[in-house]
Amino acid sequence: MNSIAKANTFSASTVDQNDLYDREFHEWLKSNPGGVFSQYSVQDTVNKLNKGGKHHTLGGNLYGAEWSTGGISFFKRLRRLADIPRYARICDYGCGSLRIGIHFIKQQNSGCYYGLDVTRDFIEQGVEFAGDVVQNRCAKLGTIGNDLESAVKFDADLLFAANIVCHIHPEEAETFYANIKKIVHRPNGIILLHVVEHPFMVRYQKSGWAWPLDFYDKKMRPFRRVGTDFMKPFHKAGYFMNGYVLVYERPAKSVSILKNLIHLVKDKYREQKYHKKLRLQARNKD
Ligand SMILES: C[S@@+](CC[C@H](N)C(=O)[O-])C[C@H]1O[C@@H](n2cnc3c(N)ncnc32)[C@H](O)[C@@H]1O
């Protein structure tokens, strides 16, 4: 068995860990009947942030980065994938504390940004840092529970979901994909999905799932994948996984202006180089 296959073997400890995650969630359900995993997981994070805890993407106390610059590289990556005109209406689905959103708010014309999240708790932490900009640029902010219909009326040209898809519990997948496709209802509308890929579905942390690329493609139908931006591979809980941003387009009979502006990244060379490096590292560990 080669080292990558070995690392992907389902280990007993991973199974035990998954049981533990579910036990905690089911315990939570007893006092929150009818609740869903995202509410449980978000509440857990809100409690940690309220105690002054650090987070990679949420709140103002980020690991290794200032809030104002923490989301810039992701923002640039998304802009590289779709050369977005200032008048395009952008929906940031799972906007969290506006770490990436703030750069779109500044870049787009007034009123052209809509940030949605499960909870306002995260959003308010971003507003604390950037309240003036949010107000001056007439950025719309809301929760998925209360403001989905308003986001649909917003008539987005493009929606992005950064660091979200890997946190979607399988039981919430239907709702997630239905919502994002409902928001981008216009022909040629674009959805940029940041995903974690693995040849078969794995749960690699309490709130972390990876799926094969064709799973995402099926869920996104009738949208078509028109771009695949490889980010980087990583190794966690015994699995080798890859990060991607997948570019999807809602089909249309005519060609749109946005379509002409999409610059697809065909960086196969970079992808192959990363995989080679990963294989070498794995071989050296044996
Ligand atoms: C890791 S944070 C990323 C925040 C932001 N996109 C960023 O990259 O800075 C994950 C976000 O996903 C949101 N989230 C979790 N489950 C979700 C769901 N089912 N639908 C939409 N958003 C969800 C959380 O509330 C949280 O804000």
The ligand as an SDF file (V2000), in Angstrom:
LIG
                    3D

 27 29  0  0  0  0  0  0  0  0999 V2000
  -14.8440   29.7180    9.2720 C   0  0  0  0  0  0  0  0  0  0  0  0
  -16.1130   30.9370    9.2970 S   0  0  0  0  0  0  0  0  0  0  0  0
  -15.7600   31.8210    7.7790 C   0  0  0  0  0  0  0  0  0  0  0  0
  -16.2680   33.2370    7.7630 C   0  0  0  0  0  0  0  0  0  0  0  0
  -15.8980   34.0420    6.5340 C   0  0  0  0  0  0  0  0  0  0  0  0
  -16.4760   33.4700    5.3220 N   0  0  0  0  0  0  0  0  0  0  0  0
  -14.4010   34.1420    6.4120 C   0  0  0  0  0  0  0  0  0  0  0  0
  -13.8070   33.3710    5.6420 O   0  0  0  0  0  0  0  0  0  0  0  0
  -13.8370   34.9840    7.0820 O   0  0  0  0  0  0  0  0  0  0  0  0
  -17.4880   29.9220    8.9230 C   0  0  0  0  0  0  0  0  0  0  0  0
  -18.7820   30.6900    8.8350 C   0  0  0  0  0  0  0  0  0  0  0  0
  -19.7640   29.8000    8.3160 O   0  0  0  0  0  0  0  0  0  0  0  0
  -20.9750   30.0820    8.9330 C   0  0  0  0  0  0  0  0  0  0  0  0
  -21.8030   28.8770    8.7940 N   0  0  0  0  0  0  0  0  0  0  0  0
  -21.7460   27.7380    9.5090 C   0  0  0  0  0  0  0  0  0  0  0  0
  -22.6920   26.8860    9.0890 N   0  0  0  0  0  0  0  0  0  0  0  0
  -23.3490   27.5060    8.0750 C   0  0  0  0  0  0  0  0  0  0  0  0
  -24.4490   27.1450    7.2500 C   0  0  0  0  0  0  0  0  0  0  0  0
  -25.0590   25.9590    7.3670 N   0  0  0  0  0  0  0  0  0  0  0  0
  -24.8640   28.0330    6.3320 N   0  0  0  0  0  0  0  0  0  0  0  0
  -24.2300   29.2190    6.1970 C   0  0  0  0  0  0  0  0  0  0  0  0
  -23.2030   29.6360    6.9560 N   0  0  0  0  0  0  0  0  0  0  0  0
  -22.7720   28.7730    7.8900 C   0  0  0  0  0  0  0  0  0  0  0  0
  -20.5830   30.4190   10.3600 C   0  0  0  0  0  0  0  0  0  0  0  0
  -21.5690   31.1540   11.0140 O   0  0  0  0  0  0  0  0  0  0  0  0
  -19.2970   31.1990   10.1540 C   0  0  0  0  0  0  0  0  0  0  0  0
  -19.5060   32.5640   10.0530 O   0  0  0  0  0  0  0  0  0  0  0  0
  1  2  1  0
  2  3  1  0
  2 10  1  0
  3  4  1  0
  4  5  1  0
  5  6  1  0
  5  7  1  0
  7  8  2  0
  7  9  1  0
 10 11  1  0
 11 12  1  0
 11 26  1  0
 12 13  1  0
 13 14  1  0
 13 24  1  0
 14 15  1  0
 14 23  1  0
 15 16  2  0
 16 17  1  0
 17 18  1  0
 17 23  2  0
 18 19  1  0
 18 20  2  0
 20 21  1  0
 21 22  2  0
 22 23  1  0
 24 25  1  0
 24 26  1  0
 26 27  1  0
M  CHG  2   2   1   9  -1
M  END
$$$$
